[in-house]
């Protein structure tokens, strides 16, 4: 699973006069994408995990550089 790359819309989340129904849709979408990011940790084409020192473990680093 690759992590999502499209933006989350926040048009209806920035003013007190915004539509509550539209804001719910934007919040649901944002939380869904956050869940996808969390689920993509330590998977192929996903996000690398972090160790106890907030560093990417050596096992998750490439052994060679490509251009």
VENPELIN-V565442 format. One record per run of one state. SS is the DSSP state (~ for helix, > for strand, _ for the rest). FROM is the first residue (numbers start at 0). LEN is the number of residues. If there is no record, write none. Layout:
ss->SS from->FROM len->LEN
ss->SS from->FROM len->LEN
//
This chain:
ss->_ from->0 len->10
ss->~ from->10 len->3
ss->_ from->13 len->6
ss->~ from->19 len->20
ss->_ from->39 len->1
ss->> from->40 len->1
ss->_ from->41 len->5
ss->> from->46 len->1
ss->_ from->47 len->10
ss->~ from->57 len->3
ss->_ from->60 len->7
//
